[in-house]
Amino acid sequence: MSTGAKIGLGCGGCAGVLLILLLMAGCVAAVTSDTEADAPPPAASATTEESDVASEAEPAEEEPAEETGVTMTATHAGTVGDTIDSTTYTAIDVEVVNDSDEPVDVNPINFTAVLSDGTVVSDWADTIFADIDPIDAVTLQPGQRASGQIALVGEVDVATVEMGDILGLSDPVVAEVG
C-alpha cells in the first residue's frame, strides 16, 4: 500500500471518528436541553429592595460565570516559533476551572480569540506545529482544572478568549487577556 493511501485511510478514519463523536454530542445536547425545558421555573423569593441591594453588590459581568460554574483566565505569553519552519505565533496561557456540579469538556478546537480590532479567529488547525504547551482535550470533573496554551498565527493583539462547546449550543466562557 502506498504512503498516500495510508495517509488517506488515516485521515478518513479520523474524520469518521469525529463525525461519530459529533453525532453523540448532539444527541446528548438534545436530551439535556429537553430535560431542562421541562423543569419548573424558579420561584421569585427576593423583594425589589433586596434585589436592588444584591445587584449593587455584584457586578453584572460575573453573573454568567457563576451560573455555569466554569471560569477561565487568559494571559498573553509572548510569541513563539514553529517546530517545522519559521512561522511566528502569538501564545496565550489559558486555565479553565470547573466549579460546577457537571463535567465540562475542554478541547483546543473549542477555543476562539477575539482580536483588539474585533476579528474572531480560530487558528487551531493552523497552529498544530506551534512550539507551545497545548491545553489538552479533557473532561474536567467538578473541582478540577486544566491549563495550557493556545496559539494564533502571527503577532496579533488578542482582547478576549472564548471557550464554547463543539456544537455551539451553550454560551461560551469568556476571559479577557491580561
Secondary structure, 3 states (H helix, E strand, C coil): CCHHHHHHHHHHHHHHHHHHHHHHHHHHHHHHHHHHHHCCCCCCCCCHHHHHHHHHHCCHHHHHHHHHCEEEEEEEEEEECECCCCCCEEEEEEEEEECCCCCEEECHHHEEEEECCCCEECCCCCCCCECCCECCCEEECCCCEEEEEEEEECCCCEEEEEECCCCCCCCCEEEEEC
